[in-house]
Amino acid sequence: MIKMKGTSLIVAIVLSVAVVILYVLHFTGTGRSRNSSSDAQQAGEMGAAKIAYVKADSLILNYDLAQFLHEEFTKKQEAFTNEYGAKRSAFEREAGEFQQKLQRGGFLTEQRAIQERDRLVNKEQEINRLDQELSAKLAELQQANQKQLIDSLINYLKIYNIGKKFDYILNSADVLVGPEASNITNEVLQQMNKRYQAANPKK
């Protein structure tokens, strides 16, 4: 069967994003030296850094683009599964008929039985190749969707940060302790969905 069957696009994306710091954003241009050899100066810079974080898993799960991509992926997955299932069912029916005919001596010659057997063997190999091809296509689509979502999030955070001027925007999966005031997930999610809906009005 198709190996991607039952795989959730959104769950895969969450697992992918949750282990990565999304991006380091630096638009402030405050002129602080990044090459100073003074440990004290570097510590002071870190202490003065303006930091925010997002709950990437929650954001991705509730992003309208993610919902759309998940629905499209599911449709494609179902179409591939149906295509494979139809060919597999037809083959199994033919194989069963061949076995019954062979048992009752329905072939005029042994050569004719061998030819039919070989035809069925080739057909099964084609079906197995189809399974691999469809699974590969689904895997490629899933990877493309993951990249599109991550790129969309990072690109929006760059735009968002032009006005906010955070030194760092982190994924909360990498934040062990942090004030809720630094959590910008809801604000970012609302703005991303607003932009998506404006660009993709429902018909």
PAGU-879811 format. One line per field, with one value per atom (N, C-alpha, C): residue number from 1; x, y, z; atom name. Coordinates in steps of 0.1 Angstrom, whole numbers, plus 5000, padded with zeros to 4 digits. Layout:
BEGIN
rovo	[NUM ...] $
xx	[X ...] $
yy	[Y ...] $
zz	[Z ...] $
papa	[CA ...] $
***
This chain:
BEGIN
rovo	[1 1 1 2 2 2 3 3 3 4 4 4 5 5 5 6 6 6 7 7 7 8 8 8 9 9 9 10 10 10 11 11 11 12 12 12 13 13 13 14 14 14 15 15 15 16 16 16 17 17 17 18 18 18 19 19 19 20 20 20 21 21 21 22 22 22 23 23 23 24 24 24 25 25 25 26 26 26 27 27 27 28 28 28 29 29 29 30 30 30 31 31 31 32 32 32 33 33 33 34 34 34 35 35 35 36 36 36 37 37 37 38 38 38 39 39 39 40 40 40 41 41 41 42 42 42 43 43 43 44 44 44 45 45 45 46 46 46 47 47 47 48 48 48 49 49 49 50 50 50 51 51 51 52 52 52 53 53 53 54 54 54 55 55 55 56 56 56 57 57 57 58 58 58 59 59 59 60 60 60 61 61 61 62 62 62 63 63 63 64 64 64 65 65 65 66 66 66 67 67 67 68 68 68 69 69 69 70 70 70 71 71 71 72 72 72 73 73 73 74 74 74 75 75 75 76 76 76 77 77 77 78 78 78 79 79 79 80 80 80 81 81 81 82 82 82 83 83 83 84 84 84 85 85 85 86 86 86 87 87 87 88 88 88 89 89 89 90 90 90 91 91 91 92 92 92 93 93 93 94 94 94 95 95 95 96 96 96 97 97 97 98 98 98 99 99 99 100 100 100 101 101 101 102 102 102 103 103 103 104 104 104 105 105 105 106 106 106 107 107 107 108 108 108 109 109 109 110 110 110 111 111 111 112 112 112 113 113 113 114 114 114 115 115 115 116 116 116 117 117 117 118 118 118 119 119 119 120 120 120 121 121 121 122 122 122 123 123 123 124 124 124 125 125 125 126 126 126 127 127 127 128 128 128 129 129 129 130 130 130 131 131 131 132 132 132 133 133 133 134 134 134 135 135 135 136 136 136 137 137 137 138 138 138 139 139 139 140 140 140 141 141 141 142 142 142 143 143 143 144 144 144 145 145 145 146 146 146 147 147 147 148 148 148 149 149 149 150 150 150 151 151 151 152 152 152 153 153 153 154 154 154 155 155 155 156 156 156 157 157 157 158 158 158 159 159 159 160 160 160 161 161 161 162 162 162 163 163 163 164 164 164 165 165 165 166 166 166 167 167 167 168 168 168 169 169 169 170 170 170 171 171 171 172 172 172 173 173 173 174 174 174 175 175 175 176 176 176 177 177 177 178 178 178 179 179 179 180 180 180 181 181 181 182 182 182 183 183 183 184 184 184 185 185 185 186 186 186 187 187 187 188 188 188 189 189 189 190 190 190 191 191 191 192 192 192 193 193 193 194 194 194 195 195 195 196 196 196 197 197 197 198 198 198 199 199 199 200 200 200 201 201 201 202 202 202 203 203 203] $
xx	[5008 5000 5009 5002 5010 5015 5028 5035 5031 5027 5023 5009 5002 4988 4986 4977 4975 4985 4994 5004 4997 4999 4993 5004 5000 5010 5013 5002 5005 5013 5010 5018 5033 5035 5049 5056 5049 5054 5057 5048 5050 5063 5065 5076 5089 5088 5100 5103 5093 5096 5099 5093 5095 5109 5118 5132 5141 5136 5145 5143 5153 5151 5148 5136 5131 5140 5145 5154 5159 5171 5176 5174 5166 5163 5170 5177 5184 5182 5173 5170 5173 5177 5177 5189 5200 5211 5216 5217 5220 5235 5243 5257 5265 5259 5266 5277 5289 5299 5298 5298 5296 5310 5321 5334 5343 5337 5345 5351 5363 5369 5367 5359 5356 5344 5346 5336 5325 5329 5320 5311 5316 5308 5298 5303 5294 5282 5286 5275 5265 5270 5261 5252 5257 5249 5238 5241 5231 5221 5225 5215 5206 5210 5202 5194 5196 5189 5174 5167 5152 5148 5141 5138 5123 5118 5104 5105 5094 5093 5079 5078 5065 5064 5052 5049 5047 5057 5057 5047 5046 5037 5022 5019 5005 5002 5012 5010 5008 5016 5015 5001 4997 4984 4973 4973 4962 4964 4974 4976 4967 4960 4951 4958 4969 4977 4980 4983 4986 4974 4962 4949 4947 4949 4947 4956 4969 4978 4975 4971 4967 4956 4946 4934 4938 4946 4951 4959 4968 4976 4967 4957 4948 4940 4936 4929 4939 4951 4961 4964 4965 4968 4956 4944 4933 4932 4935 4935 4945 4957 4968 4964 4958 4954 4944 4934 4924 4929 4939 4945 4952 4960 4968 4958 4948 4939 4931 4927 4920 4928 4941 4950 4953 4955 4958 4946 4934 4922 4920 4923 4921 4931 4944 4954 4950 4946 4942 4931 4921 4910 4915 4924 4930 4938 4946 4954 4946 4935 4925 4919 4915 4910 4920 4932 4943 4945 4945 4947 4936 4924 4912 4913 4916 4917 4928 4939 4951 4947 4940 4936 4926 4917 4908 4912 4925 4931 4925 4922 4916 4925 4938 4947 4949 4949 4951 4965 4975 4988 4995 5006 5014 5021 5025 5031 5021 5008 4999 4997 4998 4997 5009 5021 5033 5032 5027 5026 5017 5006 4996 5002 5010 5016 5026 5035 5045 5038 5027 5020 5015 5010 5006 5018 5029 5041 5045 5045 5049 5039 5027 5017 5018 5022 5024 5036 5046 5058 5055 5046 5042 5034 5026 5018 5027 5037 5047 5055 5058 5065 5056 5043 5034 5033 5032 5032 5044 5056 5068 5068 5063 5062 5052 5041 5031 5035 5042 5047 5058 5066 5077 5071 5060 5054 5047 5041 5035 5046 5057 5068 5074 5075 5080 5070 5058 5047 5047 5049 5049 5061 5073 5085 5083 5077 5075 5065 5055 5045 5052 5060 5067 5076 5083 5092 5084 5073 5064 5059 5055 5050 5061 5073 5084 5089 5090 5094 5084 5071 5060 5061 5064 5065 5077 5088 5101 5100 5094 5093 5084 5073 5064 5071 5078 5085 5095 5101 5111 5103 5091 5083 5078 5073 5068 5078 5091 5101 5107 5103 5108 5103 5091 5085 5088 5089 5091 5105 5115 5129 5134 5129 5135 5149 5158 5171 5169 5161 5159 5144 5140 5126 5129 5126 5129 5116 5119 5108 5107 5095 5093 5098 5100 5105 5119 5126 5140 5141 5129 5128 5124 5133 5130 5121 5125 5117 5116 5105 5103 5090 5090 5078 5067 5055 5044 5043 5048 5047 5056 5066 5074 5069 5057 5051 5043 5047 5040 5032 5029 5023 5010 5001 4987 4987 4995 4996 5001 5011 5017 5007 5000 4991 4979 4974 4963 4967 4979 4983 4986 4992 4995 4982 4972 4959 4952 4953 4947 4953 4966 4973 4969 4968 4965 4951 4941 4927 4926 4933 4932 4938 4948 4954 4946 4938 4930 4916 4908 4894 4886 4878 4869 4858 4857 4847 4833] $
yy	[4988 5000 5012 5024 5036 5039 5042 5043 5056 5066 5079 5079 5068 5068 5070 5079 5082 5092 5096 5106 5120 5127 5140 5150 5159 5169 5178 5183 5193 5187 5174 5168 5167 5164 5163 5177 5187 5200 5205 5202 5206 5199 5186 5179 5185 5189 5195 5208 5217 5230 5231 5221 5222 5220 5214 5212 5222 5233 5242 5256 5264 5278 5285 5291 5296 5305 5315 5325 5334 5340 5351 5364 5373 5385 5397 5405 5416 5428 5437 5448 5461 5460 5473 5482 5476 5484 5494 5489 5497 5500 5494 5497 5490 5480 5473 5464 5464 5456 5441 5433 5418 5412 5420 5414 5418 5424 5429 5417 5419 5408 5409 5419 5421 5412 5403 5394 5403 5413 5421 5428 5433 5441 5431 5419 5409 5406 5404 5400 5412 5424 5435 5436 5433 5433 5422 5411 5400 5404 5411 5415 5425 5433 5443 5439 5427 5422 5422 5425 5425 5412 5404 5390 5387 5380 5376 5361 5354 5340 5337 5327 5322 5307 5303 5288 5283 5279 5275 5264 5254 5243 5248 5256 5261 5271 5279 5288 5281 5271 5263 5256 5250 5243 5251 5264 5273 5283 5281 5290 5285 5295 5291 5284 5289 5283 5268 5265 5251 5243 5248 5241 5238 5248 5246 5236 5237 5227 5213 5212 5199 5193 5201 5196 5192 5200 5196 5184 5182 5170 5158 5159 5148 5144 5154 5150 5143 5147 5141 5127 5125 5112 5103 5107 5099 5095 5104 5101 5090 5092 5082 5068 5069 5056 5049 5057 5051 5045 5052 5048 5034 5034 5022 5011 5014 5004 4997 5005 5000 4990 4994 4985 4973 4974 4962 4953 4958 4950 4942 4950 4943 4932 4935 4924 4912 4914 4903 4895 4902 4894 4886 4891 4884 4872 4875 4864 4852 4856 4846 4838 4844 4838 4829 4833 4825 4812 4814 4802 4792 4797 4788 4781 4788 4782 4772 4775 4766 4753 4754 4742 4733 4739 4731 4727 4730 4726 4734 4746 4755 4760 4758 4763 4752 4755 4745 4739 4748 4743 4748 4741 4746 4759 4761 4774 4785 4783 4794 4798 4788 4790 4798 4795 4802 4816 4819 4832 4841 4835 4842 4845 4835 4837 4848 4848 4859 4873 4873 4886 4891 4882 4887 4891 4884 4888 4902 4904 4918 4928 4925 4934 4938 4928 4930 4939 4937 4945 4960 4962 4975 4982 4974 4979 4983 4975 4978 4991 4992 5005 5017 5015 5026 5030 5020 5023 5031 5028 5035 5049 5050 5064 5073 5068 5076 5080 5071 5074 5084 5084 5094 5107 5108 5120 5127 5118 5124 5129 5122 5126 5140 5141 5154 5165 5162 5172 5177 5167 5170 5179 5176 5184 5198 5199 5212 5220 5214 5221 5226 5217 5221 5233 5233 5244 5257 5256 5267 5274 5265 5270 5277 5271 5276 5289 5289 5301 5313 5309 5319 5325 5317 5321 5330 5326 5334 5347 5346 5359 5369 5364 5373 5379 5370 5375 5386 5385 5396 5409 5408 5420 5425 5416 5420 5427 5422 5427 5441 5445 5458 5469 5468 5477 5474 5461 5457 5458 5456 5457 5447 5435 5425 5421 5418 5413 5398 5391 5377 5373 5365 5359 5344 5337 5323 5314 5302 5292 5288 5288 5285 5271 5262 5249 5250 5261 5263 5273 5277 5286 5278 5276 5269 5277 5290 5299 5312 5318 5331 5338 5351 5358 5357 5356 5355 5368 5379 5392 5391 5382 5380 5370 5364 5355 5363 5363 5370 5361 5349 5339 5344 5348 5351 5363 5373 5385 5381 5373 5369 5361 5351 5343 5351 5360 5368 5376 5382 5390 5381 5369 5360 5355 5352 5348 5359 5371 5383 5385 5384 5386 5374 5362 5351 5352 5356 5357 5369 5379 5391 5387 5378 5374 5362 5355 5344 5344 5354 5355 5343 5339 5328 5331 5322 5325 5320] $
zz	[5000 5000 5000 4996 4996 5009 5010 5023 5031 5023 5030 5035 5033 5037 5052 5056 5070 5076 5069 5074 5075 5086 5087 5083 5073 5069 5081 5088 5098 5110 5113 5124 5120 5108 5103 5103 5100 5100 5114 5123 5137 5143 5140 5144 5138 5126 5119 5125 5127 5132 5146 5154 5169 5174 5165 5170 5164 5158 5152 5156 5159 5161 5148 5147 5134 5127 5134 5127 5137 5134 5142 5134 5139 5132 5138 5130 5135 5125 5128 5119 5127 5139 5147 5143 5139 5134 5145 5158 5169 5169 5161 5161 5172 5179 5189 5182 5187 5181 5184 5173 5174 5175 5173 5172 5184 5194 5205 5213 5217 5225 5240 5244 5258 5262 5271 5276 5283 5290 5298 5288 5278 5268 5261 5258 5252 5261 5274 5284 5285 5284 5285 5273 5262 5250 5251 5255 5257 5267 5277 5287 5282 5273 5267 5255 5251 5239 5240 5230 5230 5223 5231 5226 5227 5217 5217 5212 5214 5210 5205 5196 5191 5194 5197 5198 5184 5178 5163 5161 5169 5167 5167 5177 5177 5166 5162 5151 5138 5135 5123 5122 5134 5134 5131 5134 5133 5121 5113 5102 5090 5085 5074 5062 5059 5048 5051 5063 5067 5066 5069 5068 5053 5045 5030 5024 5028 5023 5027 5040 5045 5037 5035 5027 5013 5007 4993 4993 5003 5005 5007 5015 5018 5005 4997 4984 4975 4974 4965 4971 4984 4990 4987 4988 4986 4971 4962 4948 4945 4950 4948 4954 4966 4972 4964 4959 4950 4937 4931 4919 4921 4932 4935 4939 4947 4952 4940 4930 4919 4911 4908 4901 4909 4922 4930 4930 4931 4931 4918 4907 4894 4892 4897 4896 4904 4917 4925 4919 4913 4906 4895 4887 4876 4881 4891 4897 4902 4908 4913 4902 4891 4880 4873 4873 4867 4875 4888 4897 4895 4894 4892 4879 4869 4855 4854 4861 4861 4868 4879 4887 4880 4872 4864 4850 4847 4834 4823 4825 4815 4804 4805 4795 4785 4772 4762 4762 4765 4765 4777 4781 4792 4789 4776 4772 4774 4771 4773 4787 4796 4811 4815 4810 4814 4809 4797 4792 4801 4805 4814 4827 4833 4845 4845 4834 4832 4831 4824 4822 4836 4844 4858 4866 4865 4873 4869 4856 4851 4856 4856 4860 4875 4883 4897 4900 4892 4893 4889 4879 4876 4887 4893 4904 4916 4919 4930 4926 4914 4909 4911 4908 4909 4924 4933 4947 4951 4947 4950 4944 4932 4926 4933 4936 4942 4956 4963 4977 4976 4966 4964 4961 4953 4949 4962 4970 4983 4992 4993 5001 4997 4983 4978 4980 4979 4981 4996 5005 5019 5022 5017 5019 5014 5002 4996 5004 5010 5018 5031 5037 5049 5046 5035 5032 5030 5023 5020 5033 5043 5055 5064 5064 5072 5066 5052 5045 5048 5047 5049 5063 5073 5087 5089 5084 5085 5078 5066 5058 5065 5071 5078 5090 5098 5110 5106 5094 5090 5089 5082 5080 5093 5101 5115 5123 5122 5131 5126 5114 5110 5119 5124 5133 5147 5151 5165 5169 5160 5162 5174 5173 5183 5177 5187 5183 5179 5186 5184 5185 5176 5177 5177 5188 5189 5189 5187 5188 5203 5208 5222 5226 5217 5220 5225 5222 5227 5238 5244 5255 5267 5277 5289 5298 5300 5309 5302 5301 5295 5299 5300 5303 5292 5296 5287 5278 5284 5276 5264 5264 5252 5242 5245 5236 5226 5213 5203 5193 5198 5189 5184 5193 5189 5179 5182 5174 5160 5159 5146 5139 5145 5139 5133 5141 5136 5123 5123 5112 5100 5102 5091 5084 5093 5087 5080 5085 5079 5065 5064 5051 5042 5047 5038 5033 5042 5037 5027 5029 5020 5006 5006 4993 4987 4995 4990 4995 4990 4994 4990 4999 4997 4987 4977 4967 4971] $
papa	[N CA C N CA C N CA C N CA C N CA C N CA C N CA C N CA C N CA C N CA C N CA C N CA C N CA C N CA C N CA C N CA C N CA C N CA C N CA C N CA C N CA C N CA C N CA C N CA C N CA C N CA C N CA C N CA C N CA C N CA C N CA C N CA C N CA C N CA C N CA C N CA C N CA C N CA C N CA C N CA C N CA C N CA C N CA C N CA C N CA C N CA C N CA C N CA C N CA C N CA C N CA C N CA C N CA C N CA C N CA C N CA C N CA C N CA C N CA C N CA C N CA C N CA C N CA C N CA C N CA C N CA C N CA C N CA C N CA C N CA C N CA C N CA C N CA C N CA C N CA C N CA C N CA C N CA C N CA C N CA C N CA C N CA C N CA C N CA C N CA C N CA C N CA C N CA C N CA C N CA C N CA C N CA C N CA C N CA C N CA C N CA C N CA C N CA C N CA C N CA C N CA C N CA C N CA C N CA C N CA C N CA C N CA C N CA C N CA C N CA C N CA C N CA C N CA C N CA C N CA C N CA C N CA C N CA C N CA C N CA C N CA C N CA C N CA C N CA C N CA C N CA C N CA C N CA C N CA C N CA C N CA C N CA C N CA C N CA C N CA C N CA C N CA C N CA C N CA C N CA C N CA C N CA C N CA C N CA C N CA C N CA C N CA C N CA C N CA C N CA C N CA C N CA C N CA C N CA C N CA C N CA C N CA C N CA C N CA C N CA C N CA C N CA C N CA C N CA C N CA C N CA C N CA C N CA C N CA C N CA C N CA C N CA C N CA C N CA C N CA C N CA C N CA C N CA C N CA C N CA C N CA C N CA C N CA C N CA C N CA C N CA C N CA C N CA C N CA C N CA C N CA C N CA C N CA C N CA C N CA C N CA C N CA C N CA C N CA C N CA C N CA C N CA C N CA C] $
***
